Amino acid sequence: MGIDADIVVIGGGPCGSFSALAAARLGARVVVCEEHSEIGAPSHCTGHVSISGLERLRLSLPREIIENEIRGAVFYSPSCYQFSMEFVSPVTYVINRKLFDKHLSNLAVRTGVKYLLETEVKSILKHSGVVSGVTVQKKGGFEESFSASIVIDAEGFPPRLFKRMGVKTADRPLIVSGVQADVDRVVDVDEDFVEVYVGRRYAPGFFAWIVPRRDGSAKVGLATSLGNPREYLQRFMREHPLASKKLGRAQITNVSFHPIPLSGPIPQTYSNGLLVVGDAASHVKPTTGGGVVLGLLCSRIAGEVAYAALRRGDLSEASLSQYQNSWKQMVGFDLAVMRQARRLLNQLPDDRLDRIIGLCRERGIDRIIEEVGDLDFQGRMLIRAIRHPTSLVVLIYFLFSSLFSK
């Protein structure tokens, strides 16, 4: 065996680093195995995160990580009807994901976490049914085994390692194919607002977006449950009645592709000596595909539970099940509501989406959301919103349309 550690974390993305940081702060010896040569690369995420979520995480970001501050959003229906939400002060940051990932890894390193780059975990080792370490492959093909009492799987999506451990996964996961492009020379986009475009012609099964930066560039992308996302992105940029005017002269400087799980968390995120976090656990908002804040909140719990199990000397499923109990108590309701909302949205034809966005504008739903909104805990936001009589009209129409749509 090679390096010994209390905890081995698979993956040096945000959730892997945050789990490692949480455990190391308490005193655990943690090693992170990252298959790429650099933390933060390649980047697949838009990097659009709520300020309130970062405050919950007690994360204060250096200014160079923040590319823009967003005060609201503009939603465009399939027929280009518009609904806007505007807040008095910024509610989200557009962040540089590469720098953000490195920031979290630097925090972890300063706490004593060791990172092994270009080190791909090939398998999770078990002894008498309990995790005992990992086998890794280093650059050049050299294989080595590390011993560990607990493994935290933060490998991202799609996961492959923990399935071999017998951990239950979703039977029929809802997955969309995402594409993210960095573009320059964007015109007529208000830098204080993100733009969201729905409709089956340009992003069936999800939506398209324009997220502006302060320097005149933007992050443009979409996800789809049908076909090739690259082709849909080209259609969106070239043919959409509104977006094409803003992006017609834009040049793509970078493009990446990534699958996004939208079916909610996997049924079991723990096993004997194993915890699963982040995209691997499908800790992703089914409504928006965002996973940074919720993923980090759950990852912090994973690191703390792992350390507590080490202290007790009990690494069994029963002991580690506290991780799932805790994250479910924190975000389980909200993820369940968002999952149902996504299923209902996917049933709606374009004409119903037109009407719903029109109703939101007519009924002043923007003011209600500004009053009760929580971008991360959307289930709780819905409960608060339906106390307003005007929002009930939109909710009833939404549910009625979903039930009777083909």
Secondary structure, DSSP 8 states (H G I E B T S, - for coil): ---EEEEEEE--SHHHHHHHHHHHHHT--EEEE-SSSSTT-S-----EEEHHHHHHTT----GGGEEEEE-EEEEE-TT--EEEEE-SS--EEEE-HHHHHHHHHHHHHHTT-EEESSEEEEEEEEETTEEEEEEEEETTS-EEEEEEEEEEE---SS--TGGGGT----SS--EEEEEEEEEE---S--TTEEEEE--TTTSTTS-EEEEE-TTS-EEEEEEESSS-HHHHHHHHHHH-TTHHHHHTT-EEEEEEEEEEE-S-S-S--EETTEEE-GGGGT-S-TTT---HHHHHHHHHHHHHHHHHHHHHT--SHHHHHHHHHHHIIIIIHHHHHHHHHHHHHHH--HHHHHHHHHHHHHTTHHHHHHHH--SS-HHHHHHHHTTSHHHHHHHHHHHHHHHT--
